[in-house]
Amino acid sequence: AKLAPPQGCGVLDGLEFKVALGDTWKENLTELSGGQRSLVALSLILAMLLFKPAPIYILDEVDAALDLSHTQNIGQMLRSHFRHSQFVVVSLKDGMFTNA
């Protein structure tokens, strides 16, 4: 994924996502499915959290549009990368709870 300012604008004017899925670059988030958009948004949020950690995070059904394998992967990532943070996670999927 890439973040870049819109053409002819500066960083303070906004940023655009460009996401690669396999060999195909998506120029607009509207080209992505709901699950893909959830993964992009969650990736950005978690990257910012690694940069500037907080003591507690509240995640409300961030896995609603994801399939079971992605839900399990997110749970495992939370467990491995955020050991010193506390999470309040609301989810209807067992994969998040068993792996986080």
C-alpha positions, 0 to 999 in steps of 0.5 A: 500500500502507498499513501500519497497526496492527490496530484497537484496538492500537498500532504496537508491537503489530504492523502490517497491510498493506493493498494496492491492486491496481487499484481493489480494496483487499486487507485481508489478505495471504492474499488475494494470489497468491504473486507479489503477496505476493513483490512486497509483501514485496520492496517493503517490504524495498527501502523499508527499504533506501533508508531505512537502507542497508547495504553488502551485501545477499543475495537468495535467489530473491526472484523465484521466484514472479514472472513475467519482466516483474516479474523484469526490473523488479526487476533494473532497480530494483536497478541504478538505486536501489542503485548504491552497494550490493553484492548477492549474488543467487541466481536461476534467471531470466535477467531478474534477471541481465541487468537487475541 
